[in-house]
Amino acid sequence: MVGPALKKFDSHKAIHDAGLGGAKERIEGMRELLAKEKYENLTEEITSFIEFVEGKIIVHADTEEEKGGLYTLAVKKNPDLHDKVQHLIRDHDLMKIIVDLMKKELENEEKDFQKLVDFSSSIIIVNEIHSRDEEEALLEK
């Protein structure tokens, strides 16, 4: 069930901005470690990034999608939002897919660290576009 604050533009945007800010901070550290070829530390930073994304961004996404969540309520209130909500759900799916790709790459004996940093950047890009689209389409200003 969605609390009233999560239907409001400012409070919901603050949640999005906190998630994006935390992810962006981590990626800067990853880029520095990659440039210095500190792969053990980079592995730890990438693992921390994945945990952050799963714990903040994906949990938030799952809450929006659940029965009685923001998306269900938005479509119930305005059925014309159905297609937009489906696009937003696809954004969530893309972020989850990229996280899974990162986890698989980390299992490799020879990791492609550039690919892992690129995947991390991709999550940030998808999440930023997604957040602004969602705020514009679904939230009360």
N, C-alpha and C positions, 0 to 999 in steps of 0.2 A: 504494500500500500504506500502510496506517495504522500508525503507530508506536504502541507501547504507551501512551505518554503521552496520545495523543489519544483513547484509550478511557476514560481516567480523568476523573472529574467535575472535579476541581480544576484540572488543567492545561488541559483543554478550555474550561472556563468562563473561565479567565484569557485565553485567545485571544479568546473572544467579548467579554469585557469591554474588552480593549484596542481591538478594532475599534469597539465602541460608543463608548468614551471618545473616541477620535480623531475619530469622526464628529460627536459632540455638541460637541466643542470648535470644530470648523469651523462648525457651524450657528450658534453664538452670534456668531461673527465676521460671518457672512452677515447675520444679523438687524440687527446694528449698522450695517453698511454700507448695508443697505436703508433703514433709518430715516434715515440721513444722505444718502441718494440719491447715494451714491458708486458709480455703476453700473460704471465701468471696473474699479475694484478688486473690486466684487462679482462681475463676470464672471470675474476671475482666481480668486477664492475658490471660486466654484461649480465652475470647471474643476478646481481642486485637490481639491475634495470628490469629484467624479466619479472622478478618478484614484485617490484614496484608497480609495473604495468598490470600484472595480475591482481594485486591487492588493492589498487586504487581505480584504475581505468576500467578493467574488465568487470570488477565487482559492481562498479557504478553502472556499467552497461547492462549487466544482468538484471539489476534492480529496475532499470527503465523498461526492460522487456517483459518482466514478470506480470502475471495476471494481477490486475489492479495497479500496475505501474504506469508511469507517465505515458508510454506509447498506447497502451490499451485505453486509457482515459481520453487521450487526444483523439483517437479514431472514433471512440464512442460519442464524443462531443461533436466531432466534425468528420464524417465518413470520407470526405474528399481528401483527407490527410493519409488515407491508407497507403497509397503508392509512395509518398514521401517517407512514411514510417518504415516501409519495406526497404527503402534505400538506406535509411539510418541503421536498420538491423544488419544490412549487408556490410556497412562500414564496421560494425562490431565484429562481424564474422571475419572480415579481412584482417583486423588487428589480432584476433585469436589465431588465425592461420599463420600470420607472420611470427607470432610468439612460438608457435609449434615448430616452425622452420628453424628458429633460433635454437630451440632446445635440441633439435636433431643435429644441428651443426656443432653444438657444444659437445655432443657425444662422440664426434669424430676424433680419431687420434691426431690427425693433422687438421686443425681448425682453420677456416678461412676468416681471419679476423676482420678484414676489410668488409666482407659480406655481412658479418655480424653487426658491424657499426652501421652499414648501409640499411640493414633490416631495422635497426633501432631508429634511424632517421625516418624510415618509411612509416613506422608506427606513429611517430610524432606528426608527420605530414597528414596522414589519414585522420588522426584524432583532432588535429586543429581544424581541418576543413569540416569534419563531422560536427564538432562542437558548435561552430558558427552556424552551420545549416540548421542544426537542431534548435539552437537558441532563437533563430529567426522564425522558424516554422511553427514551433510548438509552445513557446513560453510566453506568459503574460508579461507585458512590459509595464 
